Amino acid sequence: MKNLMNHVDTIRDESLDGFAAAHTDIVVLGPEREYIRRKHIQPGKVALISGGGAGHEPLHVGFVGHGMLDAACPGQIFTSPTPNQMINAANAVDGGAGVLFIVKNYPGDMMNFEMAAEMLDQDSDIVIVNDDVALEDSLHTTGRRGVAGTLIVEKILGAAAERGYPLRKLKALGDAVNKSIASMGVALTSCTVPAVGKPTFQISSKDMEIGVGIHGEPGLKRVPLASADAIAAELTGAIMKDLSLKSGQQVILLVNGFGGTPLLELYLMVNCARNILAKAGINVVRYLTGTYVTSLEMAGCSITVSAFDDEILELWDAPVHTSALRWGM
Protein backbone atom coordinates (compact mmCIF):
# COMPACT_ATOMS: atom_id res chain seq x y z
CA MET A 1 0.00 0.00 0.00
CA LYS A 2 1.37 3.41 -1.02
CA ASN A 3 0.63 6.54 1.02
CA LEU A 4 1.33 10.24 0.65
CA MET A 5 3.33 10.73 3.82
CA ASN A 6 6.74 11.60 5.23
CA HIS A 7 6.72 9.15 8.13
CA VAL A 8 4.08 6.96 9.77
CA ASP A 9 4.74 8.64 13.13
CA THR A 10 3.98 12.15 11.85
CA ILE A 11 1.14 11.66 9.37
CA ARG A 12 -1.58 12.69 11.83
CA ASP A 13 0.29 15.76 13.11
CA GLU A 14 1.25 17.05 9.69
CA SER A 15 -2.29 16.53 8.44
CA LEU A 16 -3.66 18.59 11.34
CA ASP A 17 -1.15 21.36 10.57
CA GLY A 18 -2.34 21.44 6.97
CA PHE A 19 -6.00 21.36 7.97
CA ALA A 20 -5.63 24.26 10.38
CA ALA A 21 -3.64 26.31 7.84
CA ALA A 22 -6.25 25.73 5.14
CA HIS A 23 -9.18 26.82 7.35
CA THR A 24 -7.88 29.72 9.44
CA ASP A 25 -11.18 31.54 8.94
CA ILE A 26 -13.04 28.79 10.83
CA VAL A 27 -10.72 26.94 13.22
CA VAL A 28 -7.68 27.15 15.47
CA LEU A 29 -5.30 24.28 16.22
CA GLY A 30 -4.79 23.85 19.95
CA PRO A 31 -1.41 23.53 21.72
CA GLU A 32 0.40 20.23 21.14
CA ARG A 33 -2.25 19.49 18.47
CA GLU A 34 -4.59 18.23 21.19
CA TYR A 35 -7.73 19.66 19.59
CA ILE A 36 -9.22 21.75 16.83
CA ARG A 37 -11.54 24.49 18.10
CA ARG A 38 -13.81 27.11 16.63
CA LYS A 39 -12.03 30.37 15.93
CA HIS A 40 -14.78 32.42 17.57
CA ILE A 41 -16.08 31.21 20.95
CA GLN A 42 -19.65 32.22 21.76
CA PRO A 43 -20.18 33.17 25.43
CA GLY A 44 -23.29 31.74 27.09
CA LYS A 45 -23.54 28.78 24.71
CA VAL A 46 -23.20 25.12 25.68
CA ALA A 47 -19.92 23.85 24.19
CA LEU A 48 -20.19 20.75 22.00
CA ILE A 49 -17.12 18.54 21.83
CA SER A 50 -16.53 15.29 20.00
CA GLY A 51 -13.54 13.33 18.82
CA GLY A 52 -12.07 9.99 17.96
CA GLY A 53 -9.18 8.42 16.13
CA ALA A 54 -7.78 9.95 12.98
CA GLY A 55 -8.53 8.14 9.74
CA HIS A 56 -12.24 9.04 9.70
CA GLU A 57 -11.85 12.52 8.19
CA PRO A 58 -13.67 14.79 7.80
CA LEU A 59 -15.23 13.41 11.00
CA HIS A 60 -14.72 15.09 13.51
CA VAL A 61 -12.39 18.00 12.85
CA GLY A 62 -14.20 18.84 9.62
CA PHE A 63 -17.40 19.54 11.57
CA VAL A 64 -15.95 22.20 13.86
CA GLY A 65 -17.52 25.59 13.23
CA HIS A 66 -20.73 27.56 13.39
CA GLY A 67 -23.78 25.31 13.74
CA MET A 68 -21.88 22.16 14.70
CA LEU A 69 -18.97 21.42 17.05
CA ASP A 70 -17.02 23.85 19.20
CA ALA A 71 -14.05 21.50 19.36
CA ALA A 72 -12.88 18.08 18.19
CA CYS A 73 -10.14 15.95 19.73
CA PRO A 74 -8.24 13.78 17.21
CA GLY A 75 -6.41 10.71 18.40
CA GLN A 76 -3.83 8.78 16.46
CA ILE A 77 -5.19 6.67 13.58
CA PHE A 78 -8.11 4.57 14.85
CA THR A 79 -7.09 5.38 18.45
CA SER A 80 -9.15 7.28 20.99
CA PRO A 81 -7.98 10.71 22.10
CA THR A 82 -6.94 11.01 25.73
CA PRO A 83 -8.97 12.50 28.59
CA ASN A 84 -6.43 15.34 28.86
CA GLN A 85 -7.13 16.32 25.26
CA MET A 86 -10.85 16.49 26.03
CA ILE A 87 -10.39 18.46 29.23
CA ASN A 88 -8.10 20.99 27.56
CA ALA A 89 -10.51 21.33 24.65
CA ALA A 90 -13.40 21.90 27.06
CA ASN A 91 -11.47 24.62 28.87
CA ALA A 92 -10.56 26.27 25.56
CA VAL A 93 -14.17 26.55 24.34
CA ASP A 94 -15.94 27.05 27.67
CA GLY A 95 -18.74 29.56 27.17
CA GLY A 96 -20.00 29.34 30.72
CA ALA A 97 -23.05 27.18 29.98
CA GLY A 98 -21.56 23.70 30.33
CA VAL A 99 -20.09 21.08 28.01
CA LEU A 100 -21.80 18.30 26.07
CA PHE A 101 -19.63 15.48 24.73
CA ILE A 102 -20.86 13.59 21.66
CA VAL A 103 -19.29 10.13 21.73
CA LYS A 104 -19.32 7.23 19.27
CA ASN A 105 -20.00 3.96 21.02
CA TYR A 106 -16.55 2.33 21.06
CA PRO A 107 -14.84 1.15 24.27
CA GLY A 108 -11.82 3.47 24.12
CA ASP A 109 -13.85 6.55 23.25
CA MET A 110 -16.44 5.79 25.92
CA MET A 111 -13.90 5.23 28.66
CA ASN A 112 -11.84 8.34 27.93
CA PHE A 113 -14.76 10.72 27.43
CA GLU A 114 -16.40 9.48 30.63
CA MET A 115 -13.16 10.05 32.51
CA ALA A 116 -12.90 13.56 31.08
CA ALA A 117 -16.49 14.39 32.07
CA GLU A 118 -15.82 13.24 35.63
CA MET A 119 -12.65 15.35 35.89
CA LEU A 120 -14.10 18.56 34.44
CA ASP A 121 -14.87 21.54 36.64
CA GLN A 122 -17.67 22.59 34.27
CA ASP A 123 -21.15 21.11 34.25
CA SER A 124 -21.09 18.39 31.59
CA ASP A 125 -22.98 15.49 30.06
CA ILE A 126 -22.56 12.88 27.32
CA VAL A 127 -24.63 11.85 24.30
CA ILE A 128 -23.74 8.37 23.04
CA VAL A 129 -24.23 7.62 19.33
CA ASN A 130 -24.90 3.96 18.47
CA ASP A 131 -26.65 4.02 15.09
CA ASP A 132 -25.08 0.91 13.50
CA VAL A 133 -27.74 -1.77 13.10
CA ALA A 134 -25.34 -4.43 11.81
CA LEU A 135 -24.12 -5.83 15.11
CA GLU A 136 -26.13 -5.51 18.29
CA ASP A 137 -23.18 -6.87 20.29
CA SER A 138 -20.45 -5.03 18.43
CA LEU A 139 -17.02 -5.39 20.06
CA HIS A 140 -18.70 -7.64 22.67
CA THR A 141 -18.91 -5.03 25.42
CA THR A 142 -20.58 -1.78 24.48
CA GLY A 143 -23.38 -2.74 22.11
CA ARG A 144 -23.88 -1.32 18.64
CA ARG A 145 -21.34 1.04 17.14
CA GLY A 146 -21.49 4.73 16.42
CA VAL A 147 -20.93 5.37 12.72
CA ALA A 148 -22.14 7.87 10.09
CA GLY A 149 -25.23 8.85 12.08
CA THR A 150 -22.82 10.77 14.32
CA LEU A 151 -22.82 13.51 11.68
CA ILE A 152 -26.58 13.95 12.00
CA VAL A 153 -26.42 14.09 15.80
CA GLU A 154 -23.65 16.71 15.66
CA LYS A 155 -25.57 18.80 13.12
CA ILE A 156 -28.86 18.79 15.04
CA LEU A 157 -27.25 19.49 18.41
CA GLY A 158 -24.99 22.12 16.90
CA ALA A 159 -27.98 24.05 15.57
CA ALA A 160 -29.82 23.70 18.88
CA ALA A 161 -26.80 24.93 20.84
CA GLU A 162 -26.54 27.98 18.58
CA ARG A 163 -30.15 28.76 19.50
CA GLY A 164 -29.31 28.71 23.20
CA TYR A 165 -30.69 25.34 24.26
CA PRO A 166 -29.45 24.59 27.82
CA LEU A 167 -27.31 21.55 28.60
CA ARG A 168 -30.07 19.25 29.89
CA LYS A 169 -32.33 20.03 26.94
CA LEU A 170 -29.47 19.33 24.52
CA LYS A 171 -28.76 16.03 26.25
CA ALA A 172 -32.41 14.96 25.95
CA LEU A 173 -32.55 16.07 22.33
CA GLY A 174 -29.34 14.21 21.48
CA ASP A 175 -30.60 10.98 23.01
CA ALA A 176 -33.87 11.31 21.10
CA VAL A 177 -32.12 12.04 17.79
CA ASN A 178 -29.81 9.05 18.28
CA LYS A 179 -32.83 6.77 18.69
CA SER A 180 -34.28 8.07 15.42
CA ILE A 181 -31.18 7.18 13.35
CA ALA A 182 -30.04 3.87 11.89
CA SER A 183 -27.06 3.07 9.66
CA MET A 184 -25.50 0.08 7.94
CA GLY A 185 -22.44 -0.21 5.72
CA VAL A 186 -20.83 -2.38 3.08
CA ALA A 187 -17.12 -2.66 2.25
CA LEU A 188 -15.70 -3.74 -1.10
CA THR A 189 -12.11 -3.56 0.15
CA SER A 190 -10.39 -3.35 3.49
CA CYS A 191 -8.31 -0.37 4.62
CA THR A 192 -4.62 -0.19 5.45
CA VAL A 193 -3.38 1.54 8.60
CA PRO A 194 -0.09 3.19 7.53
CA ALA A 195 1.82 1.94 10.58
CA VAL A 196 0.76 -1.63 9.80
CA GLY A 197 1.31 -1.51 6.05
CA LYS A 198 -1.11 -4.25 5.08
CA PRO A 199 -4.92 -4.51 4.82
CA THR A 200 -6.76 -5.02 8.08
CA PHE A 201 -8.65 -7.94 6.58
CA GLN A 202 -8.41 -9.83 3.31
CA ILE A 203 -11.29 -9.86 0.86
CA SER A 204 -11.34 -11.08 -2.72
CA SER A 205 -12.44 -8.99 -5.69
CA LYS A 206 -15.54 -11.19 -5.96
CA ASP A 207 -16.77 -10.64 -2.39
CA MET A 208 -18.09 -7.85 -0.17
CA GLU A 209 -18.34 -7.37 3.58
CA ILE A 210 -21.84 -6.52 4.84
CA GLY A 211 -22.20 -4.61 8.11
CA VAL A 212 -18.64 -3.34 8.28
CA GLY A 213 -17.51 -0.81 10.89
CA ILE A 214 -15.36 2.28 10.39
CA HIS A 215 -12.12 0.93 11.87
CA GLY A 216 -11.54 -1.75 9.27
CA GLU A 217 -13.13 -4.39 11.47
CA PRO A 218 -14.98 -7.17 9.61
CA GLY A 219 -18.72 -6.93 9.33
CA LEU A 220 -21.75 -9.08 9.87
CA LYS A 221 -21.03 -11.44 6.98
CA ARG A 222 -19.02 -11.88 3.81
CA VAL A 223 -21.00 -12.63 0.66
CA PRO A 224 -20.48 -12.58 -3.11
CA LEU A 225 -20.48 -9.12 -4.68
CA ALA A 226 -24.03 -8.20 -5.71
CA SER A 227 -25.73 -5.43 -7.67
CA ALA A 228 -26.14 -1.97 -6.18
CA ASP A 229 -29.90 -2.55 -5.97
CA ALA A 230 -29.38 -5.75 -3.99
CA ILE A 231 -26.87 -4.09 -1.65
CA ALA A 232 -29.16 -1.14 -1.06
CA ALA A 233 -32.10 -3.45 -0.43
CA GLU A 234 -30.21 -5.32 2.30
CA LEU A 235 -28.86 -2.22 4.01
CA THR A 236 -32.02 -0.15 3.74
CA GLY A 237 -34.23 -3.07 4.67
CA ALA A 238 -32.34 -3.59 7.92
CA ILE A 239 -32.57 0.13 8.66
CA MET A 240 -36.33 0.30 8.02
CA LYS A 241 -36.87 -2.68 10.29
CA ASP A 242 -34.75 -1.19 13.06
CA LEU A 243 -36.57 2.16 12.96
CA SER A 244 -39.99 0.52 12.44
CA LEU A 245 -40.63 2.97 9.61
CA LYS A 246 -44.20 3.18 8.38
CA SER A 247 -45.72 4.31 5.11
CA GLY A 248 -46.14 8.07 5.06
CA GLN A 249 -43.12 8.85 7.22
CA GLN A 250 -40.59 11.45 6.09
CA VAL A 251 -36.85 10.93 6.53
CA ILE A 252 -33.37 12.30 5.97
CA LEU A 253 -31.17 10.05 3.80
CA LEU A 254 -27.38 10.11 4.16
CA VAL A 255 -25.25 8.07 1.78
CA ASN A 256 -21.69 8.18 3.04
CA GLY A 257 -18.50 7.04 1.33
CA PHE A 258 -15.80 5.24 3.31
CA GLY A 259 -12.90 7.02 1.60
CA GLY A 260 -12.33 5.06 -1.60
CA THR A 261 -15.68 5.32 -3.39
CA PRO A 262 -16.33 7.86 -6.17
CA LEU A 263 -19.35 10.15 -6.12
CA LEU A 264 -20.60 8.44 -9.28
CA GLU A 265 -21.22 5.30 -7.23
CA LEU A 266 -22.47 7.12 -4.13
CA TYR A 267 -25.19 8.92 -6.07
CA LEU A 268 -26.13 5.63 -7.71
CA MET A 269 -26.63 4.25 -4.21
CA VAL A 270 -28.74 7.29 -3.34
CA ASN A 271 -31.04 6.40 -6.19
CA CYS A 272 -31.20 2.74 -5.16
CA ALA A 273 -31.99 3.56 -1.52
CA ARG A 274 -34.51 6.25 -2.50
CA ASN A 275 -36.40 3.80 -4.71
CA ILE A 276 -36.54 1.18 -1.94
CA LEU A 277 -37.83 3.72 0.57
CA ALA A 278 -40.38 5.03 -1.92
CA LYS A 279 -41.77 1.54 -2.51
CA ALA A 280 -42.40 1.34 1.24
CA GLY A 281 -44.21 4.69 1.14
CA ILE A 282 -41.38 6.52 2.92
CA ASN A 283 -40.60 9.98 1.59
CA VAL A 284 -37.04 11.30 1.57
CA VAL A 285 -37.26 15.06 2.10
CA ARG A 286 -33.59 15.82 2.77
CA TYR A 287 -30.48 14.25 1.23
CA LEU A 288 -26.80 14.37 2.08
CA THR A 289 -24.30 12.52 -0.11
CA GLY A 290 -20.52 12.44 0.11
CA THR A 291 -17.44 11.24 1.92
CA TYR A 292 -17.98 12.30 5.52
CA VAL A 293 -17.22 9.40 7.91
CA THR A 294 -14.38 7.40 6.45
CA SER A 295 -12.19 4.41 7.14
CA LEU A 296 -9.00 5.64 5.48
CA GLU A 297 -9.11 4.42 1.85
CA MET A 298 -11.76 1.70 2.25
CA ALA A 299 -14.04 1.26 -0.77
CA GLY A 300 -17.71 1.01 0.10
CA CYS A 301 -20.43 3.07 1.65
CA SER A 302 -22.98 3.30 4.42
CA ILE A 303 -26.63 4.24 4.29
CA THR A 304 -28.13 6.23 7.14
CA VAL A 305 -31.79 7.08 7.59
CA SER A 306 -33.12 9.51 10.18
CA ALA A 307 -36.77 9.93 11.05
CA PHE A 308 -37.64 13.38 12.34
CA ASP A 309 -40.24 15.76 13.69
CA ASP A 310 -40.68 19.44 12.82
CA GLU A 311 -38.13 20.56 15.41
CA ILE A 312 -35.41 18.25 14.11
CA LEU A 313 -36.02 19.16 10.47
CA GLU A 314 -35.84 22.86 11.32
CA LEU A 315 -32.55 22.28 13.15
CA TRP A 316 -31.19 20.25 10.23
CA ASP A 317 -31.98 23.13 7.87
CA ALA A 318 -30.40 25.73 10.18
CA PRO A 319 -27.21 27.45 8.93
CA VAL A 320 -23.91 25.62 9.30
CA HIS A 321 -20.39 26.69 8.37
CA THR A 322 -17.60 24.15 8.81
CA SER A 323 -14.85 22.99 6.50
CA ALA A 324 -16.79 19.89 5.46
CA LEU A 325 -20.44 20.95 5.79
CA ARG A 326 -21.94 24.34 5.06
CA TRP A 327 -25.25 25.80 4.00
CA GLY A 328 -27.56 28.71 4.78
CA MET A 329 -24.77 31.17 5.64
C-alpha positions as CSV (number, residue, x, y, z in Angstrom):
1,M,0.0,0.0,0.0
2,K,1.4,3.4,-1.0
3,N,0.6,6.5,1.0
4,L,1.3,10.2,0.6
5,M,3.3,10.7,3.8
6,N,6.7,11.6,5.2
7,H,6.7,9.2,8.1
8,V,4.1,7.0,9.8
9,D,4.7,8.6,13.1
10,T,4.0,12.2,11.9
11,I,1.1,11.7,9.4
12,R,-1.6,12.7,11.8
13,D,0.3,15.8,13.1
14,E,1.2,17.1,9.7
15,S,-2.3,16.5,8.4
16,L,-3.7,18.6,11.3
17,D,-1.1,21.4,10.6
18,G,-2.3,21.4,7.0
19,F,-6.0,21.4,8.0
20,A,-5.6,24.3,10.4
21,A,-3.6,26.3,7.8
22,A,-6.3,25.7,5.1
23,H,-9.2,26.8,7.3
24,T,-7.9,29.7,9.4
25,D,-11.2,31.5,8.9
26,I,-13.0,28.8,10.8
27,V,-10.7,26.9,13.2
28,V,-7.7,27.2,15.5
29,L,-5.3,24.3,16.2
30,G,-4.8,23.8,20.0
31,P,-1.4,23.5,21.7
32,E,0.4,20.2,21.1
33,R,-2.2,19.5,18.5
34,E,-4.6,18.2,21.2
35,Y,-7.7,19.7,19.6
36,I,-9.2,21.7,16.8
37,R,-11.5,24.5,18.1
38,R,-13.8,27.1,16.6
39,K,-12.0,30.4,15.9
40,H,-14.8,32.4,17.6
41,I,-16.1,31.2,20.9
42,Q,-19.6,32.2,21.8
43,P,-20.2,33.2,25.4
44,G,-23.3,31.7,27.1
45,K,-23.5,28.8,24.7
46,V,-23.2,25.1,25.7
47,A,-19.9,23.9,24.2
48,L,-20.2,20.8,22.0
49,I,-17.1,18.5,21.8
50,S,-16.5,15.3,20.0
51,G,-13.5,13.3,18.8
52,G,-12.1,10.0,18.0
53,G,-9.2,8.4,16.1
54,A,-7.8,10.0,13.0
55,G,-8.5,8.1,9.7
56,H,-12.2,9.0,9.7
57,E,-11.8,12.5,8.2
58,P,-13.7,14.8,7.8
59,L,-15.2,13.4,11.0
60,H,-14.7,15.1,13.5
61,V,-12.4,18.0,12.8
62,G,-14.2,18.8,9.6
63,F,-17.4,19.5,11.6
64,V,-15.9,22.2,13.9
65,G,-17.5,25.6,13.2
66,H,-20.7,27.6,13.4
67,G,-23.8,25.3,13.7
68,M,-21.9,22.2,14.7
69,L,-19.0,21.4,17.0
70,D,-17.0,23.9,19.2
71,A,-14.1,21.5,19.4
72,A,-12.9,18.1,18.2
73,C,-10.1,15.9,19.7
74,P,-8.2,13.8,17.2
75,G,-6.4,10.7,18.4
76,Q,-3.8,8.8,16.5
77,I,-5.2,6.7,13.6
78,F,-8.1,4.6,14.8
79,T,-7.1,5.4,18.4
80,S,-9.1,7.3,21.0
81,P,-8.0,10.7,22.1
82,T,-6.9,11.0,25.7
83,P,-9.0,12.5,28.6
84,N,-6.4,15.3,28.9
85,Q,-7.1,16.3,25.3
86,M,-10.8,16.5,26.0
87,I,-10.4,18.5,29.2
88,N,-8.1,21.0,27.6
89,A,-10.5,21.3,24.7
90,A,-13.4,21.9,27.1
91,N,-11.5,24.6,28.9
92,A,-10.6,26.3,25.6
93,V,-14.2,26.6,24.3
94,D,-15.9,27.1,27.7
95,G,-18.7,29.6,27.2
96,G,-20.0,29.3,30.7
97,A,-23.1,27.2,30.0
98,G,-21.6,23.7,30.3
99,V,-20.1,21.1,28.0
100,L,-21.8,18.3,26.1
101,F,-19.6,15.5,24.7
102,I,-20.9,13.6,21.7
103,V,-19.3,10.1,21.7
104,K,-19.3,7.2,19.3
105,N,-20.0,4.0,21.0
106,Y,-16.5,2.3,21.1
107,P,-14.8,1.1,24.3
108,G,-11.8,3.5,24.1
109,D,-13.9,6.6,23.3
110,M,-16.4,5.8,25.9
111,M,-13.9,5.2,28.7
112,N,-11.8,8.3,27.9
113,F,-14.8,10.7,27.4
114,E,-16.4,9.5,30.6
115,M,-13.2,10.1,32.5
116,A,-12.9,13.6,31.1
117,A,-16.5,14.4,32.1
118,E,-15.8,13.2,35.6
119,M,-12.7,15.3,35.9
120,L,-14.1,18.6,34.4
121,D,-14.9,21.5,36.6
122,Q,-17.7,22.6,34.3
123,D,-21.1,21.1,34.3
124,S,-21.1,18.4,31.6
125,D,-23.0,15.5,30.1
126,I,-22.6,12.9,27.3
127,V,-24.6,11.8,24.3
128,I,-23.7,8.4,23.0
129,V,-24.2,7.6,19.3
130,N,-24.9,4.0,18.5
131,D,-26.7,4.0,15.1
132,D,-25.1,0.9,13.5
133,V,-27.7,-1.8,13.1
134,A,-25.3,-4.4,11.8
135,L,-24.1,-5.8,15.1
136,E,-26.1,-5.5,18.3
137,D,-23.2,-6.9,20.3
138,S,-20.4,-5.0,18.4
139,L,-17.0,-5.4,20.1
140,H,-18.7,-7.6,22.7
141,T,-18.9,-5.0,25.4
142,T,-20.6,-1.8,24.5
143,G,-23.4,-2.7,22.1
144,R,-23.9,-1.3,18.6
145,R,-21.3,1.0,17.1
146,G,-21.5,4.7,16.4
147,V,-20.9,5.4,12.7
148,A,-22.1,7.9,10.1
149,G,-25.2,8.8,12.1
150,T,-22.8,10.8,14.3
151,L,-22.8,13.5,11.7
152,I,-26.6,13.9,12.0
153,V,-26.4,14.1,15.8
154,E,-23.7,16.7,15.7
155,K,-25.6,18.8,13.1
156,I,-28.9,18.8,15.0
157,L,-27.3,19.5,18.4
158,G,-25.0,22.1,16.9
159,A,-28.0,24.1,15.6
160,A,-29.8,23.7,18.9
161,A,-26.8,24.9,20.8
162,E,-26.5,28.0,18.6
163,R,-30.2,28.8,19.5
164,G,-29.3,28.7,23.2
165,Y,-30.7,25.3,24.3
166,P,-29.5,24.6,27.8
167,L,-27.3,21.5,28.6
168,R,-30.1,19.3,29.9
169,K,-32.3,20.0,26.9
170,L,-29.5,19.3,24.5
171,K,-28.8,16.0,26.2
172,A,-32.4,15.0,26.0
173,L,-32.6,16.1,22.3
174,G,-29.3,14.2,21.5
175,D,-30.6,11.0,23.0
176,A,-33.9,11.3,21.1
177,V,-32.1,12.0,17.8
178,N,-29.8,9.1,18.3
179,K,-32.8,6.8,18.7
180,S,-34.3,8.1,15.4
181,I,-31.2,7.2,13.4
182,A,-30.0,3.9,11.9
183,S,-27.1,3.1,9.7
184,M,-25.5,0.1,7.9
185,G,-22.4,-0.2,5.7
186,V,-20.8,-2.4,3.1
187,A,-17.1,-2.7,2.2
188,L,-15.7,-3.7,-1.1
189,T,-12.1,-3.6,0.2
190,S,-10.4,-3.3,3.5
191,C,-8.3,-0.4,4.6
192,T,-4.6,-0.2,5.5
193,V,-3.4,1.5,8.6
194,P,-0.1,3.2,7.5
195,A,1.8,1.9,10.6
196,V,0.8,-1.6,9.8
197,G,1.3,-1.5,6.1
198,K,-1.1,-4.3,5.1
199,P,-4.9,-4.5,4.8
200,T,-6.8,-5.0,8.1
201,F,-8.6,-7.9,6.6
202,Q,-8.4,-9.8,3.3
203,I,-11.3,-9.9,0.9
204,S,-11.3,-11.1,-2.7
205,S,-12.4,-9.0,-5.7
206,K,-15.5,-11.2,-6.0
207,D,-16.8,-10.6,-2.4
208,M,-18.1,-7.8,-0.2
209,E,-18.3,-7.4,3.6
210,I,-21.8,-6.5,4.8
211,G,-22.2,-4.6,8.1
212,V,-18.6,-3.3,8.3
213,G,-17.5,-0.8,10.9
214,I,-15.4,2.3,10.4
215,H,-12.1,0.9,11.9
216,G,-11.5,-1.8,9.3
217,E,-13.1,-4.4,11.5
218,P,-15.0,-7.2,9.6
219,G,-18.7,-6.9,9.3
220,L,-21.8,-9.1,9.9
221,K,-21.0,-11.4,7.0
222,R,-19.0,-11.9,3.8
223,V,-21.0,-12.6,0.7
224,P,-20.5,-12.6,-3.1
225,L,-20.5,-9.1,-4.7
226,A,-24.0,-8.2,-5.7
227,S,-25.7,-5.4,-7.7
228,A,-26.1,-2.0,-6.2
229,D,-29.9,-2.5,-6.0
230,A,-29.4,-5.7,-4.0
231,I,-26.9,-4.1,-1.6
232,A,-29.2,-1.1,-1.1
233,A,-32.1,-3.5,-0.4
234,E,-30.2,-5.3,2.3
235,L,-28.9,-2.2,4.0
236,T,-32.0,-0.2,3.7
237,G,-34.2,-3.1,4.7
238,A,-32.3,-3.6,7.9
239,I,-32.6,0.1,8.7
240,M,-36.3,0.3,8.0
241,K,-36.9,-2.7,10.3
242,D,-34.8,-1.2,13.1
243,L,-36.6,2.2,13.0
244,S,-40.0,0.5,12.4
245,L,-40.6,3.0,9.6
246,K,-44.2,3.2,8.4
247,S,-45.7,4.3,5.1
248,G,-46.1,8.1,5.1
249,Q,-43.1,8.9,7.2
250,Q,-40.6,11.4,6.1
251,V,-36.9,10.9,6.5
252,I,-33.4,12.3,6.0
253,L,-31.2,10.1,3.8
254,L,-27.4,10.1,4.2
255,V,-25.2,8.1,1.8
256,N,-21.7,8.2,3.0
257,G,-18.5,7.0,1.3
258,F,-15.8,5.2,3.3
259,G,-12.9,7.0,1.6
260,G,-12.3,5.1,-1.6
261,T,-15.7,5.3,-3.4
262,P,-16.3,7.9,-6.2
263,L,-19.4,10.1,-6.1
264,L,-20.6,8.4,-9.3
265,E,-21.2,5.3,-7.2
266,L,-22.5,7.1,-4.1
267,Y,-25.2,8.9,-6.1
268,L,-26.1,5.6,-7.7
269,M,-26.6,4.2,-4.2
270,V,-28.7,7.3,-3.3
271,N,-31.0,6.4,-6.2
272,C,-31.2,2.7,-5.2
273,A,-32.0,3.6,-1.5
274,R,-34.5,6.3,-2.5
275,N,-36.4,3.8,-4.7
276,I,-36.5,1.2,-1.9
277,L,-37.8,3.7,0.6
278,A,-40.4,5.0,-1.9
279,K,-41.8,1.5,-2.5
280,A,-42.4,1.3,1.2
281,G,-44.2,4.7,1.1
282,I,-41.4,6.5,2.9
283,N,-40.6,10.0,1.6
284,V,-37.0,11.3,1.6
285,V,-37.3,15.1,2.1
286,R,-33.6,15.8,2.8
287,Y,-30.5,14.3,1.2
288,L,-26.8,14.4,2.1
289,T,-24.3,12.5,-0.1
290,G,-20.5,12.4,0.1
291,T,-17.4,11.2,1.9
292,Y,-18.0,12.3,5.5
293,V,-17.2,9.4,7.9
294,T,-14.4,7.4,6.4
295,S,-12.2,4.4,7.1
296,L,-9.0,5.6,5.5
297,E,-9.1,4.4,1.9
298,M,-11.8,1.7,2.2
299,A,-14.0,1.3,-0.8
300,G,-17.7,1.0,0.1
301,C,-20.4,3.1,1.7
302,S,-23.0,3.3,4.4
303,I,-26.6,4.2,4.3
304,T,-28.1,6.2,7.1
305,V,-31.8,7.1,7.6
306,S,-33.1,9.5,10.2
307,A,-36.8,9.9,11.0
308,F,-37.6,13.4,12.3
309,D,-40.2,15.8,13.7
310,D,-40.7,19.4,12.8
311,E,-38.1,20.6,15.4
312,I,-35.4,18.2,14.1
313,L,-36.0,19.2,10.5
314,E,-35.8,22.9,11.3
315,L,-32.5,22.3,13.2
316,W,-31.2,20.3,10.2
317,D,-32.0,23.1,7.9
318,A,-30.4,25.7,10.2
319,P,-27.2,27.4,8.9
320,V,-23.9,25.6,9.3
321,H,-20.4,26.7,8.4
322,T,-17.6,24.2,8.8
323,S,-14.8,23.0,6.5
324,A,-16.8,19.9,5.5
325,L,-20.4,20.9,5.8
326,R,-21.9,24.3,5.1
327,W,-25.3,25.8,4.0
328,G,-27.6,28.7,4.8
329,M,-24.8,31.2,5.6
